[in-house]
Amino acid sequence: MWEAIFNRLPGWVEPVADYIIHVGLRNTLIISAVSVVLALVVGVLLGTLLTIKFLPLQAAIRLYIEVWRGLPIIVTIFLLYFALPTFSDEVRIPALNLDPLRATILGLALWGSAQIAEATRGAVQSIPKEQHEASAALGFGWVGRHVNVILPQALRRLIPPLVGLSVGVIQNSTLGSIIGVPEVLEAAQRSTNRLAVPTVDPATLTIEGGDSHALEIYLFVFAIFFVISFPLTRLAAYLERRLVQ
């Protein structure tokens, strides 16, 4: 089926679509999935700890949230990719030398965890105080109370913002193209640059190519992000109506 479709299209379409899908889209999905998982784990932990009435702990977590939520994501990625290796050379910790893919993932995870931490704090504090008192009366300590009673209810309310965060992470994954991550946008840019270079047919000695086909390629990129993002935004709205009381 796909071969029949591609046979009716210009010759440049199949290699470009193949590269954008199998390289660009694959990296975009890897970046998004890993970033969201890291953001969820760190954000839920920090947001829950933020509800503890211990001023030094609250101040440290609040600083974390305000820094990573307030910085533009591209600045965070630049700090991780360009500045952190300089620091790693001074302290001689090679693990701090991040490649473009890991720098993008970590930058998005820091931003996302700050968003999730604030949402978790609100979700945990929205659980009625009677729930805390009832679980304490059953003999649960602070950890058992939150793991078995409070967090399951709070996480239900976190699902809509988590879906919304996933959309934001997918869209912001394009920032990785600035440091050379071959995600969807970078793959499209490389394809247009390659097609824009004229080539000589050795059989006929005629010049071919020279057209970047930028309009068609970037419309394809638009379609990819729309197909991914639109259902997720609708799902987030639906879940917010059904799950958040």
C-alpha positions as CSV (number, residue, x, y, z in Angstrom):
1,M,0.0,0.0,0.0
2,W,2.7,2.5,1.1
3,E,4.9,1.6,-1.9
4,A,2.0,2.3,-4.2
5,I,1.5,5.7,-2.6
6,F,5.2,6.6,-2.7
7,N,5.4,5.5,-6.4
8,R,3.0,8.3,-7.3
9,L,5.0,10.9,-5.4
10,P,8.2,12.8,-6.5
11,G,11.4,10.8,-5.8
12,W,12.6,13.1,-3.0
13,V,9.5,12.4,-0.8
14,E,10.2,8.9,0.3
15,P,13.7,9.4,1.7
16,V,12.7,12.6,3.4
17,A,9.6,11.1,5.0
18,D,11.6,8.0,6.0
19,Y,14.3,10.1,7.7
20,I,11.9,12.4,9.5
21,I,9.8,9.5,10.8
22,H,12.4,6.9,11.6
23,V,15.1,9.3,13.0
24,G,13.4,12.6,13.9
25,L,10.1,11.3,15.2
26,R,11.8,8.4,17.1
27,N,14.1,10.9,18.9
28,T,11.2,13.2,19.6
29,L,9.2,10.4,21.2
30,I,12.3,9.2,23.2
31,I,13.0,12.7,24.5
32,S,9.3,13.2,25.4
33,A,8.8,9.9,27.1
34,V,11.9,10.0,29.3
35,S,11.5,13.6,30.2
36,V,7.9,13.1,31.3
37,V,8.7,10.1,33.4
38,L,11.6,11.9,35.1
39,A,9.5,15.0,35.6
40,L,6.7,12.9,37.1
41,V,8.9,11.0,39.6
42,V,10.8,14.1,40.8
43,G,7.8,16.4,40.7
44,V,5.5,14.2,42.7
45,L,8.2,13.7,45.3
46,L,9.1,17.3,45.7
47,G,5.5,18.5,45.6
48,T,4.6,16.0,48.4
49,L,7.6,17.1,50.5
50,L,6.6,20.7,49.9
51,T,3.5,20.1,52.1
52,I,5.7,19.4,55.1
53,K,5.7,22.4,57.4
54,F,9.5,22.6,57.7
55,L,10.8,26.0,56.6
56,P,14.3,25.0,55.3
57,L,12.9,22.1,53.3
58,Q,10.1,24.3,51.9
59,A,12.5,27.1,51.0
60,A,14.9,24.7,49.1
61,I,12.1,23.1,47.1
62,R,10.5,26.4,46.4
63,L,13.8,27.7,45.1
64,Y,14.1,24.7,42.8
65,I,10.6,25.2,41.5
66,E,11.0,29.0,40.9
67,V,14.4,28.6,39.2
68,W,13.5,25.8,36.7
69,R,10.0,27.1,36.1
70,G,11.1,30.7,35.7
71,L,14.1,30.1,33.3
72,P,13.4,29.8,29.6
73,I,13.8,26.1,28.7
74,I,16.4,27.0,26.0
75,V,18.6,28.7,28.7
76,T,18.4,25.6,30.9
77,I,19.4,23.4,27.9
78,F,22.3,25.8,27.1
79,L,23.5,25.6,30.7
80,L,23.4,21.9,30.7
81,Y,25.1,21.5,27.3
82,F,27.6,24.3,27.2
83,A,28.2,25.4,30.8
84,L,28.0,22.1,32.7
85,P,30.9,20.5,30.8
86,T,33.2,23.4,31.7
87,F,32.3,22.8,35.4
88,S,32.8,19.0,34.9
89,D,36.3,19.6,33.6
90,E,37.2,21.6,36.7
91,V,35.8,19.0,39.2
92,R,36.9,16.1,36.9
93,I,33.5,14.4,36.8
94,P,33.1,13.1,33.2
95,A,29.5,12.1,33.7
96,L,28.5,15.8,33.7
97,N,29.5,16.0,30.0
98,L,26.1,15.6,28.4
99,D,25.5,14.8,24.8
100,P,22.8,16.9,23.0
101,L,20.1,14.2,23.5
102,R,20.7,13.9,27.3
103,A,21.0,17.7,27.7
104,T,17.6,18.2,26.1
105,I,16.0,15.4,28.1
106,L,17.4,16.8,31.4
107,G,16.4,20.3,30.5
108,L,12.8,19.4,29.8
109,A,12.7,17.1,32.9
110,L,13.8,20.0,35.1
111,W,11.2,22.3,33.7
112,G,8.5,19.6,33.8
113,S,9.3,18.5,37.4
114,A,8.9,22.1,38.6
115,Q,5.5,22.2,37.0
116,I,4.5,18.9,38.4
117,A,5.8,19.7,41.9
118,E,3.6,22.8,42.1
119,A,0.6,20.8,40.8
120,T,1.2,18.0,43.3
121,R,1.4,20.4,46.2
122,G,-2.0,21.8,45.2
123,A,-3.4,18.4,44.7
124,V,-2.2,17.0,48.0
125,Q,-3.4,20.1,49.9
126,S,-6.8,19.8,48.3
127,I,-7.4,16.4,49.9
128,P,-9.7,17.1,52.9
129,K,-8.0,17.2,56.3
130,E,-10.3,14.4,57.5
131,Q,-8.6,12.0,55.2
132,H,-5.3,12.7,56.9
133,E,-6.8,12.3,60.3
134,A,-8.7,9.1,59.5
135,S,-5.6,7.5,58.0
136,A,-3.6,8.5,61.1
137,A,-6.2,7.0,63.3
138,L,-5.8,3.7,61.5
139,G,-2.1,3.7,62.5
140,F,-0.5,5.0,59.3
141,G,2.6,7.2,59.7
142,W,3.4,10.1,57.4
143,V,4.8,7.9,54.7
144,G,2.2,5.3,54.9
145,R,-0.6,7.9,55.0
146,H,0.6,9.6,51.8
147,V,1.5,6.4,49.9
148,N,-1.8,4.5,50.7
149,V,-4.4,7.2,51.1
150,I,-3.4,10.7,50.1
151,L,-1.3,10.3,46.9
152,P,-3.7,7.9,45.2
153,Q,-6.4,10.6,45.4
154,A,-4.0,13.4,44.5
155,L,-2.6,11.5,41.5
156,R,-6.2,11.2,40.1
157,R,-6.3,15.0,40.1
158,L,-2.8,15.2,38.5
159,I,-3.7,13.2,35.4
160,P,-5.1,16.2,33.4
161,P,-2.1,18.5,34.1
162,L,0.2,15.6,33.4
163,V,-1.4,15.0,29.9
164,G,-1.1,18.8,29.3
165,L,2.6,18.7,30.4
166,S,3.2,15.9,27.9
167,V,2.0,18.1,25.1
168,G,4.3,20.9,26.3
169,V,7.2,18.6,26.5
170,I,6.6,17.2,23.0
171,Q,6.3,20.7,21.5
172,N,9.4,22.0,23.4
173,S,11.4,19.0,22.3
174,T,12.1,21.0,19.1
175,L,14.4,23.2,21.2
176,G,16.9,20.3,21.0
177,S,17.4,21.2,17.3
178,I,19.4,24.3,18.5
179,I,22.1,22.0,19.9
180,G,21.9,19.5,17.1
181,V,19.5,16.8,18.4
182,P,18.1,15.1,15.3
183,E,14.4,15.4,16.4
184,V,11.6,16.1,14.0
185,L,12.3,19.8,13.3
186,E,16.1,19.2,13.0
187,A,15.5,16.3,10.6
188,A,13.3,18.6,8.5
189,Q,15.9,21.3,8.5
190,R,18.6,18.8,7.4
191,S,16.3,17.5,4.7
192,T,15.6,21.0,3.3
193,N,19.3,21.9,3.4
194,R,20.2,18.6,1.5
195,L,17.6,19.1,-1.2
196,A,18.6,22.7,-1.7
197,V,22.1,21.7,-2.9
198,P,22.2,21.1,-6.7
199,T,23.6,17.8,-7.8
200,V,25.0,16.7,-11.2
201,D,23.6,13.6,-12.9
202,P,26.8,11.7,-14.0
203,A,24.9,10.0,-16.8
204,T,23.6,13.2,-18.5
205,L,25.9,15.7,-16.9
206,T,22.8,17.8,-16.1
207,I,22.2,19.7,-12.9
208,E,19.4,18.4,-10.8
209,G,17.8,19.5,-7.5
210,G,18.3,22.9,-6.0
211,D,14.8,23.1,-4.6
212,S,14.6,22.7,-0.8
213,H,10.8,21.9,-0.9
214,A,10.7,23.7,2.5
215,L,6.9,24.3,2.3
216,E,6.0,20.7,1.8
217,I,8.5,19.4,4.4
218,Y,7.4,21.9,7.1
219,L,3.8,21.2,6.4
220,F,4.6,17.6,7.0
221,V,6.2,18.5,10.3
222,F,3.1,20.6,11.2
223,A,0.9,17.5,10.5
224,I,3.1,15.3,12.7
225,F,2.8,17.6,15.7
226,F,-0.9,18.2,15.1
227,V,-1.7,14.5,14.9
228,I,0.2,14.0,18.2
229,S,-0.8,17.1,20.1
230,F,-4.5,17.6,19.2
231,P,-5.7,14.3,20.6
232,L,-3.7,14.9,23.8
233,T,-5.1,18.4,24.4
234,R,-8.7,17.0,23.9
235,L,-7.9,14.1,26.2
236,A,-6.6,16.6,28.9
237,A,-9.8,18.6,28.6
238,Y,-12.0,15.5,28.8
239,L,-10.1,14.1,31.9
240,E,-10.3,17.5,33.6
241,R,-14.1,17.4,33.3
242,R,-14.4,13.8,34.4
243,L,-11.7,13.5,37.1
244,V,-11.4,16.9,38.7
245,Q,-14.3,17.6,40.9
